[in-house]
């Protein structure tokens, strides 16, 4: 998970596979700055900052976290 001033990203491990939380179906790769490094990330998986914080707070109940959101394999 990253929480930047203008956006967030959420990645979770389930059954030995990594998944990204996705808000919209847009797989186009865009460049974002995370911890001072430029990385490529699916556009549909760039989230509002508040969404990342919300998911972090939900993480204690992983089953609910998985059912509440749309996840795509990384």
C-alpha positions, 0 to 999 in steps of 0.5 A, a space after each residue: 500500500 502507498 498513500 501519497 498526498 494525491 493518491 493511493 495504491 493497494 496491493 494484497 497477497 491472497 493464495 500466493 498471488 498479488 492483487 491490486 485494488 481496482 476502481 475502474 477497468 483501465 489497464 493502461 500503465 501510467 507513471 506515478 511517483 512513489 517514495 521518490 521513485 517513478 513506477 508504472 501502475 495500472 491507471 484503474 488501480 490509482 485510487 483516491 488517497 482516502 480509499 487507501 486509508 479506508 482499506 488499511 482500516 478494513 484490513 483487520 477483517 480480510 474477508 470483508 476487505 476482499 468482498 467489498 472491493 474489486 481486485 485484479 491480479 498483478 
